[in-house]
Amino acid sequence: MRYGYWLPVFGGWLRNVDDEHMEASWAYASRLARRSEELGFDLTLIAELFLNDIKSVAGPTLDAWSTAAALAAVTTRLELMVAVRPTFHNPAILAKQAANIDRISQGRLSLNVVSSWWKDEARRFGVKFDEHDDRYARTEEWLRVVDGAWKHATFSFKGAYYDVDELVVEPKPLRAPRPVIYAGGESETAKSLIARTCDAYVMHGDPPDVIGARVADMIRRRDALGLPPMTFGVAAYAIVRGSEAEARQEVARITNVSVGSPGYRNYKDWIENTRLEKPVSLEEYSVSNRGLRAGLVGTPEQVQERVYAFERAGVSLLLLQCSPQLEEMERFGEQVIRRPAASALPSQRAAPNAQI
């Protein structure tokens, strides 16, 4: 299993706690990233929103791409998975910028392609907001331009959304044939696009049996297309405590978001502009990306067993959120990542569908 985490670009993940002691600042982000390498984490996901989805639109949020470029220069082995939304980025220009950051990082850049959902953010920044299927049609063309720019000496393309003529992007990214492209989505449109065009599928939090079914579905789709295997990742909110009772007490503390909480309006916008397989309760929305459904809550032994269950389901990457981030990642690193695995049977640790 590879362990990743969401960089707290919004200053936290909880919609009911004003100050989580993890400010949205370069000082905190750089300190966290450098320490995470020492703790054994493999990857950080740098989310991209120009407004603060968690604490309210008036709150601070770090820019994903300038933060990624700076982190590339101060880390040594951490994979930098940077979220990018085609609506907000010209693909030819983004391909150039991303190739440069990949070289600064010595080949550690990857993309998390996200088809935008926040209509109010687009309005405030003067960007056209496409409806659901139009967003994915745009994303497909966007990916063709980026992929072509990285793989060909010159590249031309004319589509409904983008038009480039004899595009040249030099130098190319170091990672060949291209940086890894991750994407997520639960609609049929999203899954079809991801199976055709991406390298890895990242999912919102859910139990291992639900995730296993999604992994099997994507494997079937890739096989039918004659494409190489994908990798699979899952978002999860992690709570590790000395006893199950202490862990449940922490869950109660972080899930009492109410109608008047700062993020409630964004919750309604997200529900209206996404197509999820199952509805998300307001309690679950207290933390983002359905993280609590993954079940990484309990004692170190319980959390580690849950990790094994995800491995058996075909997952090879966990994308963690926790609060306060640095302190909880210290705990997770010491008590889960570095915890001896001798107590687990070989069959428990096997992951027959995992793609490394």
CORKA-V627445 format. One record per pair of residues at least 6 apart in sequence whose C-alpha atoms are under 8 Angstrom apart, sorted by sequence separation. I is the first residue (numbers start at 1). J is the second residue. D is the distance in whole Angstrom. If there is no record, write none. Layout:
I_J_D, I_J_D
This chain:
14_20_8, 22_28_7, 51_57_5, 52_58_7, 102_108_6, 122_128_6, 123_129_8, 149_155_6, 157_163_6, 158_164_6, 173_179_7, 184_190_7, 185_191_6, 194_200_8, 222_228_7, 223_229_8, 241_247_5, 258_264_7, 284_290_6, 296_302_8, 297_303_6, 310_316_8, 322_328_6, 12_19_8, 51_58_8, 52_59_6, 102_109_5, 122_129_6, 148_155_6, 156_163_8, 157_164_5, 184_191_8, 194_201_7, 222_229_7, 240_247_7, 284_291_8, 296_303_5, 322_329_7, 12_20_6, 51_59_7, 52_60_6, 72_80_8, 101_109_7, 156_164_5, 157_165_6, 203_211_8, 222_230_8, 239_247_6, 284_292_7, 295_303_8, 11_20_7, 51_60_7, 52_61_6, 155_164_8, 156_165_4, 284_293_8, 11_21_8, 12_22_6, 51_61_6, 119_129_6, 145_155_8, 155_165_7, 156_166_5, 184_194_7, 219_229_7, 280_290_7, 296_306_6, 11_22_5, 12_23_7, 33_44_8, 50_61_7, 98_109_8, 155_166_5, 156_167_6, 183_194_6, 219_230_7, 239_250_8, 295_306_7, 296_307_8, 11_23_4, 12_24_8, 49_61_8, 50_62_8, 68_80_7, 145_157_7, 154_166_5, 155_167_5, 239_251_8, 10_23_8, 11_24_4, 50_63_7, 154_167_5, 155_168_7, 8_22_7, 10_24_5, 11_25_8, 49_63_8, 68_82_7, 154_168_5, 8_23_8, 9_24_5, 48_63_7, 49_64_8, 153_168_6, 154_169_8, 183_198_7, 8_24_7, 9_25_8, 48_64_5, 153_169_7, 182_198_6, 47_64_6, 65_82_7, 181_198_5, 182_199_6, 183_200_7, 184_201_6, 185_202_8, 215_232_7, 46_64_6, 64_82_7, 141_159_7, 149_167_7, 180_198_8, 181_199_5, 182_200_5, 183_201_5, 184_202_5, 185_203_7, 267_285_7, 64_83_7, 116_135_7, 145_164_8, 149_168_7, 150_169_7, 180_199_6, 181_200_6, 182_201_6, 183_202_6, 184_203_6, 9_29_8, 115_135_6, 141_161_7, 142_162_7, 149_169_6, 180_200_7, 182_202_7, 184_204_8, 8_29_7, 115_136_6, 141_162_7, 151_172_8, 7_29_7, 46_68_7, 150_172_6, 138_161_6, 150_173_7, 195_218_7, 115_139_7, 258_282_8, 257_282_7, 7_33_8, 151_177_7, 195_221_6, 196_222_7, 257_283_6, 82_109_7, 84_111_7, 86_113_8, 150_177_8, 151_178_7, 191_218_8, 195_222_6, 256_283_7, 80_108_6, 81_109_6, 82_110_6, 83_111_6, 84_112_6, 85_113_6, 86_114_7, 87_115_8, 150_178_7, 255_283_5, 72_101_7, 76_105_7, 79_108_5, 80_109_5, 81_110_5, 82_111_5, 83_112_4, 84_113_5, 85_114_5, 86_115_7, 87_116_7, 192_221_8, 196_225_7, 201_230_7, 203_232_8, 205_234_6, 255_284_7, 257_286_6, 72_102_8, 75_105_8, 78_108_7, 79_109_6, 80_110_6, 81_111_5, 82_112_6, 83_113_6, 84_114_6, 85_115_6, 86_116_8, 199_229_8, 200_230_5, 201_231_6, 202_232_6, 203_233_6, 204_234_6, 205_235_5, 256_286_7, 291_321_8, 73_104_6, 77_108_7, 79_110_7, 81_112_6, 83_114_7, 85_116_6, 147_178_7, 196_227_8, 199_230_5, 200_231_5, 201_232_5, 202_233_4, 203_234_5, 204_235_5, 205_236_5, 255_286_5, 69_101_6, 72_104_6, 73_105_6, 199_231_7, 200_232_6, 201_233_6, 202_234_6, 203_235_6, 204_236_8, 254_286_7, 255_287_7, 304_336_6, 68_101_8, 72_105_5, 200_233_8, 202_235_7, 254_287_8, 303_336_7, 44_78_7, 46_80_7, 48_82_8, 42_77_8, 43_78_5, 44_79_6, 45_80_6, 46_81_6, 47_82_6, 48_83_5, 69_104_8, 300_335_6, 301_336_8, 5_41_8, 24_60_6, 26_62_8, 42_78_5, 43_79_4, 44_80_5, 45_81_5, 46_82_5, 47_83_5, 48_84_6, 72_108_8, 300_336_6, 312_348_7, 315_351_8, 3_40_8, 4_41_6, 7_44_6, 9_46_7, 18_55_7, 24_61_6, 25_62_7, 41_78_7, 42_79_6, 43_80_6, 44_81_6, 45_82_6, 46_83_6, 48_85_8, 312_349_7, 314_351_6, 3_41_5, 4_42_6, 5_43_7, 6_44_6, 7_45_6, 8_46_8, 9_47_7, 24_62_6, 33_71_8, 37_75_8, 43_81_7, 45_83_7, 311_349_7, 312_350_6, 313_351_7, 314_352_7, 315_353_8, 316_354_6, 2_41_7, 3_42_5, 4_43_4, 5_44_5, 6_45_5, 7_46_5, 15_54_6, 88_127_7, 309_348_7, 311_350_7, 312_351_4, 314_353_4, 315_354_6, 316_355_7, 2_42_6, 3_43_7, 4_44_5, 5_45_6, 6_46_6, 7_47_7, 14_54_7, 15_55_6, 34_74_7, 37_77_7, 87_127_7, 308_348_6, 311_351_5, 312_352_7, 313_353_7, 314_354_4, 315_355_8, 316_356_6, 2_43_8, 4_45_7, 6_47_7, 13_54_6, 14_55_8, 26_67_7, 30_71_7, 34_75_6, 37_78_6, 87_128_8, 308_349_6, 312_353_7, 313_354_8, 314_355_7, 10_52_6, 12_54_7, 33_75_7, 87_129_8, 308_350_8, 312_354_8, 10_53_7, 12_55_8, 311_354_7, 10_54_7, 11_55_8, 30_74_8, 10_55_7, 33_78_8, 87_135_8, 10_59_8, 11_60_8, 248_297_8, 10_60_7, 11_61_7, 237_287_8, 247_297_6, 248_298_8, 10_61_5, 87_138_8, 91_142_6, 95_146_5, 99_150_8, 247_298_5, 9_61_5, 10_62_7, 86_138_7, 90_142_8, 91_143_8, 94_146_8, 246_298_8, 247_299_7, 9_62_5, 86_139_6, 92_145_7, 136_189_7, 140_193_7, 236_289_8, 238_291_8, 244_297_8, 9_63_8, 91_145_6, 92_146_6, 95_149_7, 136_190_7, 143_197_7, 235_289_7, 236_290_7, 237_291_4, 238_292_8, 244_298_5, 9_64_8, 91_146_6, 95_150_7, 235_290_8, 236_291_4, 237_292_5, 243_298_7, 244_299_6, 86_142_6, 133_189_7, 235_291_6, 236_292_6, 240_296_8, 242_298_8, 243_299_5, 92_149_7, 136_193_8, 140_197_8, 236_293_7, 237_294_7, 238_295_8, 239_296_6, 240_297_6, 241_298_6, 242_299_5, 236_294_5, 237_295_8, 238_296_5, 239_297_5, 240_298_5, 241_299_5, 242_300_7, 235_294_7, 236_295_8, 237_296_7, 238_297_6, 239_298_6, 240_299_6, 241_300_7, 236_296_7, 237_297_8, 240_300_6, 240_303_7, 107_173_7, 45_112_8, 107_174_5, 108_175_8, 106_174_7, 107_175_5, 111_179_7, 113_181_7, 110_179_5, 111_180_6, 112_181_6, 113_182_6, 114_183_6, 51_121_7, 103_173_6, 109_179_6, 110_180_5, 111_181_5, 112_182_5, 113_183_5, 114_184_7, 50_121_7, 100_171_8, 102_173_6, 103_174_6, 109_180_8, 110_181_6, 111_182_6, 112_183_5, 113_184_8, 92_164_8, 99_171_7, 100_172_8, 102_174_7, 107_179_8, 110_182_8, 96_169_6, 99_172_6, 100_173_7, 102_175_8, 95_169_7, 96_170_8, 99_173_4, 92_167_7, 98_173_8, 99_174_8, 102_179_8, 234_315_7, 232_314_7, 233_315_6, 236_318_7, 238_320_6, 232_315_5, 233_316_6, 234_317_6, 235_318_6, 236_319_6, 237_320_6, 238_321_6, 239_322_7, 205_289_6, 206_290_7, 231_315_7, 232_316_6, 233_317_4, 234_318_5, 235_319_5, 236_320_5, 237_321_5, 238_322_6, 204_289_5, 205_290_5, 206_291_8, 231_316_7, 232_317_6, 233_318_6, 234_319_6, 235_320_6, 236_321_6, 237_322_6, 204_290_6, 205_291_5, 206_292_8, 207_293_6, 208_294_7, 233_319_7, 235_321_8, 204_291_7, 205_292_7, 206_293_5, 207_294_5, 187_275_6, 205_293_5, 206_294_4, 207_295_7, 240_328_8, 186_275_7, 187_276_7, 205_294_5, 206_295_8, 239_328_8, 186_276_6, 187_277_7, 185_276_8, 186_277_6, 240_331_7, 240_332_7, 238_332_8, 212_310_8, 215_313_7, 211_310_8, 215_314_7, 215_315_8, 208_309_6, 212_313_4, 208_310_5, 211_313_7, 212_314_6, 209_313_7, 208_313_6, 232_354_7, 231_354_7, 232_355_7, 231_355_5, 230_355_7, 231_356_7, 229_355_7, 132_273_7, 131_273_8, 132_274_7, 118_266_8, 120_269_8, 119_269_7, 118_269_6, 117_269_8, 118_270_6, 117_270_6, 119_273_8, 118_273_7, 117_273_5, 117_274_6, 56_262_5, 55_262_6, 56_263_6, 54_262_8, 55_263_6, 54_263_6, 53_263_7, 53_266_6, 17_254_7, 16_254_7, 16_255_7, 14_254_7, 16_256_7, 16_257_5, 15_257_6, 16_258_8, 16_261_6, 15_261_7, 16_262_8, 15_262_7, 15_263_6, 16_286_7, 15_286_5, 14_286_6, 15_287_7, 14_287_5, 13_287_6, 14_288_8, 45_319_8, 13_288_7, 44_319_8, 39_329_8, 39_330_7, 41_333_8, 36_329_8, 40_333_7, 32_326_6, 39_333_5, 39_334_7, 40_337_7, 40_338_8, 22_324_6, 20_323_7, 21_324_6, 22_325_7, 20_324_6, 22_326_8, 1_307_8, 13_321_7, 13_322_7, 14_323_8, 1_311_7, 13_323_7, 12_323_7, 12_324_7, 4_317_7, 5_318_8, 6_319_6, 12_325_8, 1_315_8, 2_316_6, 3_317_6, 4_318_6, 5_319_5, 6_320_6, 1_316_5, 2_317_5, 3_318_5, 4_319_5, 5_320_4, 6_321_6, 1_317_6, 2_318_6, 3_319_6, 4_320_6, 5_321_6, 1_318_7, 3_320_8, 8_325_8
